[in-house]
Amino acid sequence: MADQFDVVILGTGPAGLQAAIHAARTKVRVLVMGREQKSSLYRAHIENYCCIERVTGEEMLRQGIDQAIGSGAEFLHEDVIKTDQAASGFIIATESGREIHTHTLILAMGVSRNRLGVPGEKALIGKGVSYCVDCDANFYKGARVVVTGNESAAVSGALTLLFYAAEVHLVADRLQVAEVLEAQIRQSNVHLHDSRQIKEIVGKDAVQAVVLDDGDRLDVDGVFIETGAKGAVELAATLGVALDAEKYEFIVADKQQQTNIPGIYAAGDICGPPWQMAKAVGEGCVAGLAAAKYAKKAAKEKG
């Protein structure tokens, strides 16, 4: 049987933790998903946040987690593989195979700043280089593609591409996913290149190949760079959440941090700059309270 929550928060940075603290205090069941080590705050030092002179990001996140737990929030240190809408709200599939149901969802995963930084990458963005399998898989029907990355986004992305592409490669220097997901990729038709890295993307007007660190060349039509967990753009795309019209990088939210999809809220860096903890915490507060209120109403209508 699936686990049922009132509010599920994706992200354990300052926005997600503040949302958890405020939502949990309203006596709804709250689940926070993610790993705090992946927050951009984790390795930072804070010295421009009101009323705090200086503290490490790791220490601040640890205190925030303790506060959220003390408020009643639960934590699940797993990545999200897929999100879907349901009659009663939303369904979340995790990397270990768990299924979680929730009335409301708060997206607070931050923004992906991870690029490979290899020759050919920048010049071929939009010409075969993509950072979102869920967004662009449909363009590669019958093609040869390669996915690179160690974590759940890369592995689940490669598995998804099997439904579209004729040939799928996964280049990973060291897989860091749940055993269930690793077993799936190793038993699939994806060509897994263990302990390898892409050193160059080859092509002029379009991607033609990638060169690996041992000199091997893979002739492909597309390169998907999926470093980390599923990001805001990927998850938003599957749910129909509106992104900014100019760059298609940030989630659009109103003053209550609600997106265009009822029951889905967003807070922090994924809502756009400035990249400041003060902004993230404020938006997290608003999103947590608004999501909890929405969840109570949804539960009452269902009951």
VMD Tcl script that draws the C-alpha trace (Angstrom):
set ca {
  {0.00 0.00 0.00}
  {1.28 3.47 -0.87}
  {2.25 5.94 1.83}
  {-0.17 8.89 2.13}
  {1.00 12.39 3.09}
  {-0.62 15.79 3.11}
  {2.45 17.70 1.94}
  {5.53 16.32 0.20}
  {8.52 18.63 -0.17}
  {11.21 17.89 -2.73}
  {14.45 19.46 -1.57}
  {16.35 19.74 1.72}
  {17.84 23.19 1.23}
  {16.69 26.30 3.13}
  {13.47 26.68 1.12}
  {12.43 23.07 1.62}
  {13.31 22.98 5.30}
  {11.50 26.22 6.08}
  {8.45 24.94 4.21}
  {8.61 21.73 6.26}
  {8.83 23.59 9.57}
  {5.82 25.79 8.85}
  {3.68 23.09 7.22}
  {4.32 20.52 9.96}
  {3.40 22.97 12.70}
  {-0.12 23.17 11.26}
  {-0.54 19.47 12.15}
  {-0.54 18.00 8.67}
  {1.62 15.00 7.70}
  {4.74 16.27 5.95}
  {7.46 14.34 4.11}
  {10.73 15.94 2.99}
  {12.65 14.13 0.24}
  {16.26 14.58 -0.84}
  {19.77 14.70 0.56}
  {21.04 17.83 2.29}
  {24.59 17.20 0.98}
  {23.32 18.13 -2.49}
  {22.12 21.57 -1.41}
  {24.25 24.43 -2.75}
  {24.23 25.72 0.84}
  {25.92 22.60 2.25}
  {29.50 23.68 1.52}
  {28.90 27.42 1.82}
  {29.61 29.86 4.64}
  {26.84 32.30 5.58}
  {27.69 35.78 6.73}
  {25.02 38.00 5.16}
  {21.88 36.48 6.69}
  {19.99 38.68 9.14}
  {20.75 38.07 12.84}
  {23.41 35.43 12.15}
  {26.99 36.64 12.03}
  {28.70 33.59 10.58}
  {27.83 29.90 10.27}
  {28.62 27.05 7.91}
  {25.96 25.88 5.51}
  {26.29 22.32 6.78}
  {25.61 23.44 10.34}
  {22.63 25.54 9.32}
  {21.07 22.71 7.32}
  {21.60 20.30 10.21}
  {19.79 22.67 12.57}
  {17.00 23.13 10.04}
  {16.52 19.38 9.72}
  {16.36 19.05 13.51}
  {13.79 21.86 13.64}
  {11.67 20.25 10.94}
  {11.78 16.86 12.69}
  {10.93 18.57 15.96}
  {7.93 20.16 14.24}
  {6.72 16.75 13.12}
  {8.09 16.44 9.57}
  {9.38 13.10 8.29}
  {12.42 12.64 6.02}
  {13.17 10.21 3.21}
  {16.73 10.42 1.85}
  {15.93 9.23 -1.65}
  {15.67 10.78 -5.09}
  {12.41 11.12 -7.00}
  {12.22 9.16 -10.25}
  {8.76 10.16 -11.44}
  {5.80 12.32 -10.48}
  {2.22 11.95 -11.76}
  {-1.11 13.56 -11.07}
  {-3.88 11.51 -9.50}
  {-7.52 12.06 -8.57}
  {-6.54 12.68 -4.96}
  {-3.43 14.74 -5.67}
  {-0.04 13.44 -6.79}
  {1.89 10.17 -6.93}
  {5.66 10.08 -6.43}
  {7.89 7.15 -7.39}
  {11.23 6.94 -5.58}
  {14.52 5.35 -6.61}
  {13.97 2.40 -4.25}
  {10.58 1.64 -5.77}
  {8.38 3.24 -3.09}
  {5.12 4.90 -4.13}
  {4.04 7.98 -2.19}
  {0.70 9.78 -2.47}
  {0.22 13.38 -1.42}
  {-2.43 16.08 -1.58}
  {0.14 18.79 -2.28}
  {3.67 19.06 -3.59}
  {6.32 21.70 -2.92}
  {9.18 21.89 -5.43}
  {12.27 23.24 -3.65}
  {15.14 21.37 -5.33}
  {17.18 24.39 -6.34}
  {18.56 24.74 -9.85}
  {20.99 22.52 -11.68}
  {24.31 24.21 -12.34}
  {26.10 21.03 -13.37}
  {27.59 20.92 -16.84}
  {30.35 18.67 -18.06}
  {32.61 21.48 -19.17}
  {34.06 19.43 -22.02}
  {34.97 20.59 -25.56}
  {31.95 20.73 -27.85}
  {29.34 20.90 -25.09}
  {28.52 24.60 -25.19}
  {28.57 24.89 -28.98}
  {26.18 21.96 -29.43}
  {23.53 22.84 -26.84}
  {20.23 22.52 -28.67}
  {21.99 20.72 -31.52}
  {22.07 17.34 -29.88}
  {23.19 18.28 -26.37}
  {20.33 18.26 -23.86}
  {19.98 18.49 -20.09}
  {16.47 17.04 -19.86}
  {15.45 13.55 -21.00}
  {11.80 14.11 -20.12}
  {11.74 17.27 -22.24}
  {13.60 16.05 -25.33}
  {13.37 12.24 -25.55}
  {10.65 12.44 -28.19}
  {13.08 14.11 -30.61}
  {15.30 11.02 -30.67}
  {12.97 8.31 -31.94}
  {15.06 5.65 -33.67}
  {18.30 7.53 -32.92}
  {21.51 6.66 -31.07}
  {21.94 8.49 -27.79}
  {24.24 8.61 -24.79}
  {23.38 9.66 -21.25}
  {26.06 10.67 -18.76}
  {25.79 10.92 -14.99}
  {26.09 8.77 -11.87}
  {22.80 9.29 -10.09}
  {19.08 8.71 -10.45}
  {18.48 11.29 -13.17}
  {20.96 9.61 -15.53}
  {19.88 6.04 -14.79}
  {16.14 6.68 -15.01}
  {16.73 8.87 -18.06}
  {18.58 6.08 -19.86}
  {15.76 3.65 -19.07}
  {13.19 6.14 -20.38}
  {15.12 6.59 -23.63}
  {14.82 2.88 -24.37}
  {11.20 3.62 -25.34}
  {12.36 6.12 -27.97}
  {15.91 5.59 -29.20}
  {17.28 2.65 -31.17}
  {20.46 2.56 -29.12}
  {21.11 3.92 -25.62}
  {24.46 4.26 -23.85}
  {25.06 5.29 -20.24}
  {28.48 6.66 -19.30}
  {29.04 6.71 -15.54}
  {32.29 6.93 -13.63}
  {30.62 5.45 -10.51}
  {26.93 4.66 -10.08}
  {25.38 6.15 -6.95}
  {21.79 4.94 -6.97}
  {19.58 2.61 -4.97}
  {20.15 -1.12 -5.50}
  {16.76 -1.50 -7.18}
  {17.57 1.14 -9.79}
  {21.09 -0.21 -10.39}
  {19.68 -3.69 -10.96}
  {17.21 -2.30 -13.48}
  {19.89 -0.58 -15.54}
  {22.22 -3.59 -15.50}
  {19.44 -5.92 -16.62}
  {18.21 -3.56 -19.35}
  {19.29 -3.10 -22.97}
  {21.20 0.07 -22.08}
  {24.90 -0.18 -22.93}
  {26.56 0.67 -19.60}
  {30.08 2.14 -19.68}
  {31.22 1.77 -16.08}
  {34.07 3.83 -14.64}
  {34.21 6.02 -17.74}
  {33.79 9.72 -18.50}
  {33.02 11.78 -21.59}
  {35.98 13.95 -22.51}
  {34.71 15.53 -25.74}
  {31.49 15.96 -27.72}
  {32.13 15.87 -31.45}
  {30.10 17.62 -34.13}
  {29.80 20.78 -36.18}
  {26.15 21.58 -36.83}
  {24.91 18.62 -34.80}
  {26.23 15.99 -32.40}
  {28.05 13.18 -34.20}
  {29.91 11.36 -31.42}
  {31.42 11.47 -27.95}
  {34.99 10.58 -27.02}
  {35.55 8.77 -23.72}
  {38.50 9.15 -21.37}
  {40.16 6.00 -22.71}
  {39.95 7.27 -26.28}
  {36.95 5.17 -27.33}
  {34.47 6.92 -29.61}
  {30.70 6.39 -29.49}
  {28.86 7.50 -32.62}
  {25.62 9.07 -31.38}
  {22.99 11.60 -32.43}
  {22.28 12.99 -28.99}
  {23.96 13.56 -25.64}
  {21.90 13.86 -22.46}
  {23.78 15.37 -19.52}
  {21.92 14.30 -16.39}
  {24.18 14.94 -13.40}
  {22.37 14.47 -10.11}
  {18.79 13.83 -9.16}
  {15.75 14.79 -11.17}
  {15.69 18.57 -11.32}
  {12.96 21.15 -11.37}
  {12.69 21.36 -15.15}
  {12.33 17.60 -15.61}
  {9.73 17.13 -12.89}
  {7.86 20.28 -13.84}
  {7.70 19.15 -17.46}
  {5.94 15.89 -16.59}
  {3.37 17.69 -14.43}
  {2.61 20.58 -16.77}
  {4.04 23.21 -14.43}
  {4.69 26.50 -16.23}
  {8.28 27.70 -16.60}
  {9.49 31.22 -17.35}
  {8.87 32.14 -20.97}
  {12.27 33.76 -21.52}
  {14.78 31.08 -20.47}
  {12.61 28.04 -19.69}
  {14.72 27.55 -16.58}
  {12.63 28.68 -13.60}
  {9.21 27.78 -12.22}
  {6.59 30.53 -12.26}
  {4.77 30.97 -8.95}
  {2.34 33.55 -7.57}
  {2.53 35.40 -4.23}
  {1.37 32.26 -2.42}
  {4.15 30.33 -4.21}
  {1.49 28.34 -6.08}
  {2.23 27.28 -9.63}
  {-0.30 27.06 -12.46}
  {-1.17 23.54 -11.27}
  {-3.45 23.53 -8.19}
  {-1.73 21.81 -5.30}
  {1.82 22.33 -6.59}
  {3.95 25.02 -4.99}
  {7.53 26.13 -5.58}
  {10.11 27.97 -3.49}
  {13.76 28.97 -3.52}
  {16.27 29.04 -6.37}
  {13.97 27.21 -8.78}
  {11.77 30.32 -8.79}
  {14.65 32.41 -10.13}
  {17.26 34.84 -8.80}
  {18.56 36.31 -6.59}
  {20.37 33.22 -5.28}
  {20.09 34.21 -1.63}
  {19.12 32.15 1.39}
  {16.94 34.97 2.72}
  {14.73 34.78 -0.36}
  {14.60 30.97 -0.24}
  {13.57 30.91 3.42}
  {10.85 33.52 2.89}
  {9.38 31.67 -0.08}
  {9.62 28.38 1.82}
  {7.61 29.85 4.68}
  {4.85 31.04 2.35}
  {4.78 27.78 0.37}
  {4.64 25.62 3.51}
  {1.69 27.49 4.99}
  {-0.19 27.67 1.69}
  {0.37 23.98 0.87}
  {-0.77 22.90 4.33}
  {-3.95 24.96 4.01}
  {-4.64 23.46 0.57}
  {-4.00 19.93 1.87}
  {-6.42 20.33 4.77}
  {-9.11 21.48 2.39}
  {-8.42 18.59 -0.01}
  {-8.50 16.04 2.81}
  {-11.78 17.44 4.13}
  {-13.40 17.29 0.68}
  {-12.17 13.72 0.18}
  {-13.33 12.62 3.64}
}
mol new
graphics top color blue
foreach p $ca { graphics top sphere $p radius 0.5 }
foreach p [lrange $ca 0 end-1] q [lrange $ca 1 end] { graphics top cylinder $p $q radius 0.2 }
display resetview
